[in-house]
Amino acid sequence: MTTTHHDTAARPARALRGGDPSTRLRAALSAGTDPDRRLIAVLVERCADEPDFFVREMLTWALVRSPASDTVPLLIAQLRADNAQARAQALHTLSKIGDRSAWCHVGALIRDRDDDVARSAWRAAVVLVPDGGEAGLAADLATELGRGDRDVQLSLSRAFVALGEPVLPVLEAAGRSPDPDVRAHAEATVRLHGDPEGAFVLSLELAKRVAATGGDPEEQAC
């Protein structure tokens, strides 16, 4: 039987949607190894619904290997999806592609109601922010200080650290917030900025005690 041009794309598309994660992983690997523009829409679609972390990472890799002119518009469209995974995975993939034309579409998701989406937006924003826009981005990120559990707060602190020196005045201002959670998070982030390999959880707990009591950090550490 003669293989048609349509069949060469239909078979991998079916494999990407298959019931076995190993089959989907192999199909995503193949799609990235030998990129085919006809599969890009399917790859983006699968990112939104794929339950397996490793398959999602391979889907992202395949999209990074595809032409940005084809992938970026479809990923930007996913940022408006109701599905939180679609938004988060699109942000993750855009950060890996690194095309700064997506920057203006990322800012609104910094405050997304879903923590995973917001975390992906923070990481993507740090990668895509235009040169000279770091301080403005830091001011936007500061609105999220005190949000979520330790993992969420660490993600935000790491985004601040990645932006470099321009974040310090913003964090110092946040350290004077009337909200003790914001003050604690800002203080822990300043400590992490000074020592990126330091223990964030310990810094956060110390900062929370200081924020709650109004005491001196050195006294609290004794």
Sequence and secondary structure as in RCSB ss.txt:
>XXXX:A:sequence
MTTTHHDTAARPARALRGGDPSTRLRAALSAGTDPDRRLIAVLVERCADEPDFFVREMLTWALVRSPASDTVPLL
IAQLRADNAQARAQALHTLSKIGDRSAWCHVGALIRDRDDDVARSAWRAAVVLVPDGGEAGLAADLATELGRGDR
DVQLSLSRAFVALGEPVLPVLEAAGRSPDPDVRAHAEATVRLHGDPEGAFVLSLELAKRVAATGGDPEEQAC
>XXXX:A:secstr
    HHHHHHHHHHHHT S HHHHHHHHHHHHHS  GGGHHHHHHHHHH   HHHHHHHHHHHHTS HHHHHHHH
HHHTT S HHHHHHHHHHHHHHT GGGHHHHGGGGG SSHHHHHHHHHHHHHH  TT HHHHHHHHHTTTT SSH
HHHHHHHHHHHHH GGGHHHHHHHTT S HHHHHHHHHHHHHHH TTS HHHHHHHHHHHHHHT  HHHHH 
